[in-house]
Amino acid sequence: MTTKPLTIAFRGEPGANSHIAIDEAYPGAKALPCATFEDALAAISSGEADLGMIPIENSVAGRVADIHHLLPKSNLFIIAEWFLPIHHQLMAPRGATLQSIKTVESHIHALGQCRNIIRKLELRSIVSPDTAGSARTISEANDITRAALAPKIAAGIYNLDILAEDVEDENHNTTRFVVLAREPKWATHGAGPTVTSFVFRVRNLPAALYKALGGFATNGVNMTKLESYMVNGSFSATQFFADVDGHPDDQALAYALEELKFFSAELRIVGVYPAHPFRVAMNSTSES
C-alpha cells in the first residue's frame, strides 16, 4: 500500500525559495503554489493542503509583515521551523549579457538584498510579487534588456541563463520558515532544544507589558522574538507574538507563562516545536 505524499502549500510560484524549503524539509512532498499568503493559509485550513511552508523572517530584510498579521487570526499551529540560506542569481533570457540588461525584477526583499550589483550594473529595479514569478515573467517576455533575481532552481524551470551567481550583499542572508498545520503537534518534552510560540494581548493596566514579561526574566527564560500588532485599527499595540526557548512543561517556562497569563486578557500557544539545528548552531556560536 503506497502512502499518499504530503501536500504542502506555499506562497509563490514553482522555483520560489519556499518551494526549495519544502523540497529540503519534506523530500517527496507535493508543493502547492498559492498566489497569496491568505490563499496558502486557506488551503491548509480547508484541507486542500496538509501543511504550509511560510516565511516569517529574514536575517537581512527582517520580519515578513503579512504573516505576523495573518498568523494570529488563522487558528493554525506551528509544528516545525526551517532555516534556508538565501542565494539570489541574476538571470535573463538566452542571449542576454550583463551589458544588455537594463532592468531587474524581483520581490522587494530580494531587490533590497542585492543592492550592490544593482548599483554596479546601473539597473532599474522593478518590484514583482515573488522571485520565481519574476523569473517566469522574464522568460515569457524574452527581452534581453530585462533580468530577474531568483533562486537557481527557477533558471532551470523557466529556461533562463544565469548571468551572475550568488549576488546577495550579505553571506549570512537566511530566511526562517514556519510549518503550519490545522492541529497542534507539541514536541516531546525533554527530547531536545524546543521553541514555544504564543500570541498574547495585555490587559489595560499601567505598565502591563512590563509586568507581563517580568516572569520570563525572573525565571531565566530566553525570549528570542517579540512582535507587536495593532488590533481593530487602534494605534495602541496591545497584541504581541513571541518566541521563547523551552517547553511549557519546563518548570521555568511554566512559571513565566502563568505570570504572563495573569497580566493578559488573552494568551494562546500557537506552537511547541523542535528548534532547528541552524538555531542551535547559531546560539552555540554566539555563546562562544
C-alpha positions in Angstrom: 0.0 0.0 0.0 1.5 3.3 -1.1 1.3 6.3 1.2 -0.1 9.5 -0.3 2.6 12.2 -0.2 2.1 15.3 1.9 0.7 18.3 0.1 2.4 21.5 1.4 1.1 25.0 0.4 3.4 27.9 -0.1 3.1 31.5 -1.4 4.7 32.0 -4.8 5.3 30.1 -8.0 7.4 27.0 -8.7 11.0 27.7 -8.1 10.5 30.1 -5.2 12.6 29.9 -2.0 9.6 28.5 -0.2 9.5 25.7 -2.8 13.1 24.9 -2.1 12.4 24.8 1.7 9.7 22.3 1.1 12.0 20.1 -1.0 14.7 20.2 1.7 12.4 19.7 4.7 10.0 17.2 3.2 11.5 15.3 0.3 8.9 13.8 -1.9 6.1 16.1 -0.8 3.8 17.8 -3.3 4.3 21.5 -3.3 1.1 23.5 -3.8 1.8 27.1 -5.2 -0.6 29.8 -4.0 -1.0 33.3 -5.2 -1.1 35.0 -1.7 -0.4 34.2 1.9 -4.1 34.2 2.5 -4.6 31.6 -0.2 -1.9 29.4 1.3 -3.4 29.6 4.8 -6.9 28.9 3.4 -5.5 25.8 1.6 -4.3 24.5 4.9 -7.5 25.3 6.8 -9.7 23.7 4.1 -7.7 20.5 3.9 -6.5 21.1 0.3 -3.0 21.1 1.8 -1.7 19.1 4.7 0.8 21.7 5.8 2.1 25.1 4.8 5.7 26.3 4.5 5.6 30.0 5.3 8.4 32.5 5.6 8.3 34.5 8.8 11.5 36.5 8.9 14.8 37.1 7.1 18.2 38.0 8.6 18.6 41.0 6.3 15.1 42.2 5.5 13.5 41.5 8.9 10.0 40.2 9.5 7.5 39.2 6.8 4.8 41.7 7.9 1.9 39.9 6.2 2.4 36.7 8.2 2.7 38.4 11.5 -0.6 40.0 10.8 -2.3 36.9 9.4 -1.0 34.1 11.7 -2.8 35.1 14.9 -6.1 35.1 13.0 -5.6 31.9 11.1 -6.2 29.4 14.0 -3.4 27.3 12.6 -0.5 25.9 14.6 3.3 25.9 14.1 4.6 22.4 14.2 8.2 23.0 12.9 10.6 25.6 11.7 13.1 25.6 8.9 16.1 27.9 8.1 17.1 28.3 4.5 20.3 30.2 3.4 19.2 32.5 0.6 21.2 32.8 -2.6 20.0 35.1 -5.4 21.0 34.5 -9.0 20.9 37.3 -11.7 19.2 35.6 -14.6 17.9 36.6 -18.1 16.7 35.1 -21.4 19.1 33.2 -23.6 21.4 35.7 -25.4 21.3 38.4 -22.7 24.6 39.6 -21.2 25.5 41.8 -18.3 25.9 44.6 -20.8 22.5 44.1 -22.5 20.2 44.1 -19.3 18.7 47.4 -18.2 16.1 46.4 -15.6 15.9 43.8 -12.9 12.7 42.4 -11.4 12.1 40.5 -8.2 10.4 40.5 -4.8 11.0 43.7 -2.9 13.1 41.8 -0.3 15.3 40.3 -2.9 15.9 43.7 -4.6 16.8 45.1 -1.2 19.2 42.2 -0.5 21.1 42.7 -3.8 21.6 46.5 -3.9 25.4 46.2 -4.6 25.1 44.5 -8.0 22.0 46.6 -8.9 24.0 49.8 -8.4 27.1 48.4 -10.0 25.3 47.5 -13.2 23.1 50.6 -13.0 19.9 48.6 -13.3 16.4 49.9 -12.8 14.6 47.9 -10.1 11.0 46.7 -10.7 9.1 45.1 -7.8 7.4 41.8 -8.5 5.1 39.7 -6.2 7.8 37.0 -5.8 11.2 35.9 -7.0 10.1 32.8 -9.1 7.3 34.8 -10.6 9.7 37.4 -11.8 11.7 34.7 -13.5 8.6 33.4 -15.3 7.7 36.9 -16.4 11.2 37.5 -17.8 11.1 34.2 -19.6 7.8 34.9 -21.2 8.9 38.4 -22.3 12.1 37.0 -23.9 13.6 40.5 -23.8 17.4 40.6 -23.4 17.2 44.0 -21.6 15.2 42.5 -18.7 16.6 40.4 -15.9 15.3 38.8 -12.7 16.7 37.9 -9.3 15.6 34.4 -8.3 16.8 31.1 -6.9 18.9 28.9 -9.1 16.1 26.3 -9.5 14.0 29.0 -11.3 16.5 29.4 -14.1 16.1 25.7 -15.0 12.3 25.8 -14.7 11.9 28.9 -16.8 14.8 28.3 -19.3 16.9 31.3 -18.3 20.7 31.9 -18.3 22.4 32.8 -15.0 24.5 35.9 -15.7 25.9 36.3 -12.1 25.7 33.8 -9.2 25.1 34.4 -5.5 24.7 38.2 -5.9 23.2 38.8 -2.4 25.0 41.6 -0.4 25.4 39.6 2.8 26.6 36.0 3.1 24.5 35.5 6.3 21.3 36.0 4.3 18.9 33.4 5.8 15.1 33.1 5.9 13.3 31.4 8.7 10.1 29.5 7.7 7.4 28.0 10.0 5.5 24.9 9.1 1.8 25.3 9.7 -0.9 22.7 10.4 -4.5 22.5 11.3 -3.9 20.7 14.6 -1.2 21.3 17.2 1.6 18.8 17.5 3.8 19.6 20.5 7.4 18.5 20.6 8.1 15.8 23.2 9.2 17.3 26.5 12.9 16.6 27.2 13.7 15.4 23.6 15.9 18.3 22.8 16.0 22.1 22.3 12.5 23.4 21.9 10.8 26.7 20.8 7.4 27.8 22.1 5.5 30.4 20.2 2.5 32.3 21.5 0.2 35.2 21.0 -1.0 37.4 23.8 -3.0 40.5 24.4 -2.1 42.6 27.5 -4.8 43.9 29.9 -5.5 47.6 30.0 -3.3 48.3 33.0 -0.3 50.7 33.7 3.0 49.0 32.7 1.0 45.9 31.7 3.6 44.7 29.2 6.5 45.2 31.6 4.6 43.2 34.3 3.5 40.5 31.8 7.1 39.9 30.6 8.7 40.1 34.0 8.3 36.4 34.6 10.5 35.5 31.7 13.4 37.5 33.2 12.9 36.3 36.8 12.7 32.6 35.7 15.6 32.8 33.3 13.6 32.1 30.1 15.2 33.4 26.9 12.8 35.3 24.7 14.1 35.3 21.1 11.3 37.2 19.4 8.7 39.8 20.4 6.5 41.5 17.7 3.6 43.9 18.3 0.4 44.4 16.4 -2.3 47.0 16.0 -5.7 45.5 16.8 -9.0 46.7 15.3 -7.5 49.9 14.0 -6.1 51.0 17.3 -2.7 52.7 17.5 -2.2 51.1 20.8 0.0 48.0 20.3 -1.8 45.6 22.6 -1.3 42.3 20.9 2.0 40.5 20.6 3.6 37.5 19.0 6.6 35.9 20.9 9.1 33.0 20.6 10.9 31.7 23.7 13.4 28.9 24.2 11.9 26.0 26.1 8.9 23.8 26.5 5.7 24.7 28.5 6.3 21.7 30.7 9.7 23.1 31.8 9.2 24.5 35.3 10.8 27.9 34.5 8.7 28.4 31.4 5.5 27.2 33.1 6.0 29.8 35.8 6.7 32.5 33.3 3.6 31.7 31.3 1.5 31.6 34.4 2.6 35.2 35.2 2.1 36.3 31.6 -1.5 34.9 31.8 -2.3 36.9 34.9 -1.5 40.2 33.2 -3.0 39.2 29.8 -6.6 39.4 28.5 -5.8 36.6 26.1 -3.0 34.1 25.7 -2.8 31.4 23.0 0.1 29.0 22.5 0.4 28.6 18.7 3.3 26.1 18.6 5.7 24.0 20.7 8.2 22.5 18.2 11.9 21.3 17.9 14.5 24.0 17.5 16.0 23.7 14.0 19.7 22.7 14.0 20.6 26.1 12.4 19.2 27.9 15.5 21.1 25.6 17.8 24.4 26.2 15.9 23.7 29.9 15.8 23.2 30.0 19.6 26.3 28.0 20.2 28.4 30.4 18.0 27.0 33.5 19.8 27.8 32.0 23.2 31.4 31.0 22.3 
